[in-house]
Amino acid sequence: MAAVCDICAKSPGFGHNRPWSRKITKRRFDPNIQRVRAKVNGTPKRMNVCTRCIKAGKVTR
């Protein structure tokens, strides 16, 4: 599943793992994406939506 929100287009952020040993490796911060049934133009449709959009009420279930 793609880690991109269909409403706000939020996508993964990238950074580094920094353990105590200072061995830096790349890591990825994925947004919390949920697959929900939302009404789009009156018809239900499955969408990948981040939880921030669900809480803000940008999606009608």
FENMOJO-V514181 format. One line per field, one symbol per residue. ss: DSSP state (a for helix, b for strand, c for the rest). A space follows every 10 residues. Layout:
ss=???
//
This chain:
ss=cccccccccc ccbbbbbbcc cccbbbbbbc ccbbbbbbbb ccbbbbbbbb aaaaaacccc c
//
